[in-house]
Amino acid sequence: MNEDRGSRPHFDISWIDDDTLRYAEDGRHVLIGIDVNPGLLSGGVVVHADSIDHWINAADGSTSPVTDVDREVILFRLEGYDPLRKRRFQIARDADDPDSER
């Protein structure tokens, strides 16, 4: 479990499979689509920000929209996630533009 000193003190990031990360906090989670380039020289990760669209409540499976502020917090925390920090990290902001970066 990770901690930071913001308004959301506890969160967890974990791998679901090769193309998906799970970000969890406060009894809810969101699944995040990623592309990993396993090439020796590139080894980059592209996070698809548009996949961060709804929270899933752990208790009952209900969903609610992810706000723009929450999305930015999640993306910020992903940048600090140790397994991603060692790779070239890109955030695709628009589904139509996979080369958009933050």
Order of alpha helices (4+ residues) and beta strands (2+ residues): beta-beta-beta-beta-beta-beta-beta-alpha-alpha-beta
